[in-house]
Amino acid sequence: MCLAAFALIPGAYAQSRTTDTLWAPKYPPNKYAPPNKPITRMADLLARHKGENTWREPIVRDDHIWSDYVMSPPGGKVSPRLHPDTREWWVVMDGQIRFEIEGQAPFVASKGAMVQVPMQTIYSMETVGDKPALRFESNIAKAKTLYPKDADPPKAMGFEWLLVRMSRTPGVYDKGNKPIVTYDDLAKGFETKGAAPFYRVVLDDRAVANFIYGHESQLPKLDPKDKGHYHPECAEFWLIMSGQIRYPIEGQGVIVADPGDVVYVPPFTWHAPRWWGPGASCRLAMNGYADIAHLFESSQPH
């Protein structure tokens, strides 16, 4: 079942779409290059870092987006900084983080909040409350970080820090991008009769992130032979926000993912994500193209 109806996504450009039958290349699935893997399970991450309140682990490294899981202790700070050419975003998975973003009033983001900062915009953050905060952090691949002149940048590895002049314009929140959105608020909207199952929370010229929410009961009966679709230009990955998502993935079998898990598919890999289980399910889908192409076999329904 194809759930890529572009005109339903807030912040997208409404446009008519046609369905054509085309010849397309289908290479064998790209290999998984570490740290990328079919599924990163939250339970395994927490077990691996048991007893630690400060850690960072790379989850996605590809040509388009880099993502890490980061744990920060109470009082842990990210000093003021900016990215000259890229947008950064975070999903708070546990705890509370206070954000200060240039041009915005400071706010505290709790579990289920997604926060973003456009390019050339100074920001900082601090873990508040009495327990560590866990965040899923994403940026464009190989993004660079700059620091105000009165800051103390981290020790350089293989390069030197140089004071420079830069004419900058803090980014604006347009195209549906917002400083903060919360899963709870979006879930209420999704449950409203007639609400679309998509909400686009990140739209950038080099990245996109969509909340995709629904119930298995809303879907047609499961077809075990349905391979789904593949993407010819870009990998795609998903952070599970609630419930379960079922993924048949070419070469990997069927994976059922739980909240906090991250599922990743390289280009040219058949996959068919499906809301799963008795309750509501939601995934945050991320990739490097605003309207990534979904290619189905011509004999498959979509």
C-alpha positions, -999 to 999 in steps of 0.1 A, spaced: 0 0 0 15 33 -10 11 61 15 31 87 -4 3 110 -14 23 142 -16 -7 166 -15 -17 153 19 16 163 36 14 197 54 41 220 41 43 202 7 34 217 -26 -1 205 -37 2 192 -72 -15 166 -94 2 133 -98 1 107 -126 10 70 -125 31 58 -153 46 24 -162 84 29 -167 115 9 -171 137 14 -140 171 -1 -129 169 -26 -101 204 -34 -88 209 -59 -59 203 -41 -26 232 -20 -15 253 -35 13 249 -23 48 280 -3 57 285 2 95 271 17 115 240 13 93 221 -20 98 186 -33 92 175 -25 127 191 -8 157 171 -18 188 166 7 216 167 -21 242 202 -32 229 215 4 230 203 9 266 217 -24 277 251 -17 260 253 17 279 238 5 312 251 26 341 263 54 318 246 88 318 268 103 290 273 86 257 269 90 219 265 62 194 263 67 156 232 50 141 231 63 105 260 73 82 252 76 45 256 101 17 226 122 28 220 121 66 240 113 97 221 104 129 232 96 164 216 86 197 229 108 224 225 105 262 232 136 283 232 139 322 213 165 342 231 198 337 248 186 305 252 214 280 257 219 243 275 252 240 264 280 215 271 270 179 257 271 144 259 251 112 268 273 82 249 254 55 228 227 71 196 222 92 198 201 124 170 183 142 164 163 173 138 140 187 137 138 225 132 102 234 134 106 272 140 133 298 139 171 292 161 195 272 160 232 273 167 248 239 179 284 232 175 291 195 184 325 180 152 344 173 130 321 195 120 323 231 137 295 251 116 264 256 119 230 273 113 199 251 102 167 267 97 131 255 81 130 220 92 165 210 109 172 177 131 203 176 149 218 146 173 246 139 178 261 104 213 269 90 233 299 102 212 300 134 229 300 168 216 275 193 225 259 226 209 232 248 210 219 283 195 188 300 172 199 327 154 180 355 167 152 376 174 125 351 195 121 319 179 130 285 181 108 255 179 124 221 180 112 184 201 138 166 202 143 128 220 166 104 230 166 67 260 142 61 294 157 70 278 189 84 303 214 98 299 233 131 311 269 138 314 285 172 310 322 183 344 339 189 340 340 227 333 302 228 359 275 234 357 251 205 365 214 212 400 201 206 406 199 168 414 165 153 434 169 120 426 206 115 431 239 132 405 264 144 407 298 127 389 330 135 370 341 103 344 366 93 311 354 79 281 373 66 252 352 78 214 353 79 197 332 106 174 307 90 137 312 89 110 286 97 91 283 65 77 255 43 60 240 74 91 238 95 86 248 131 110 252 161 92 224 180 63 200 174 52 173 198 41 138 191 12 140 216 -2 171 198 2 155 164 -14 122 175 -45 141 186 -47 156 151 -41 123 134 -70 107 154 -94 135 142 -118 121 116 -105 127 81 -70 137 92 -42 127 68 -17 100 81 13 123 73 27 153 89 59 167 74 81 181 102 114 187 83 116 200 48 150 211 36 167 211 2 187 180 14 165 163 39 130 155 48 113 139 78 76 128 80 55 115 108 34 86 95 7 76 119 -22 51 118 -37 18 128 -33 -16 112 -71 -19 112 -71 9 86 -51 -11 61 -61 -39 37 -55 -75 47 -18 -83 49 -5 -98 16 27 -117 25 38 -116 -12 37 -78 -13 73 -66 -17 64 -30 -14 87 -6 -32 123 6 -35 141 39 -38 166 43 -67 185 73 -54 186 73 -16 184 52 15 155 57 39 153 51 76 126 54 103 126 62 141 97 43 157 77 67 178 49 45 191 33 11 186 50 -14 162 59 -12 125 63 -44 104 90 -43 78 96 -70 52 130 -60 38 147 -76 8 174 -100 20 165 -95 57 132 -112 62 105 -96 83 114 -72 111 90 -59 137 102 -27 152 93 -12 186 94 24 200 129 39 199 141 13 173 157 26 140 151 7 108 173 14 77 170 3 41 197 11 15 188 21 -21 174 -6 -44 160 -26 -15 124 -38 -15 105 -28 17 69 -25 28 64 -8 61 31 -14 77 14 -2 110 13 -33 132 -5 -45 163 -37 -35 180 -30 2 188 -18 33 171 16 31 154 38 59 143 72 62 125 93 92 117 105 86 81 138 103 70 157 105 38 175 130 16 148 139 -9 117 160 -3 96 138 -26 115 105 -28 105 82 -57 87 51 -47 91 24 -74 66 -6 -74 66 -36 -97 41 -29 -124 20 -59 -112 20 -49 -76 -9 -28 -62 0 5 -46 
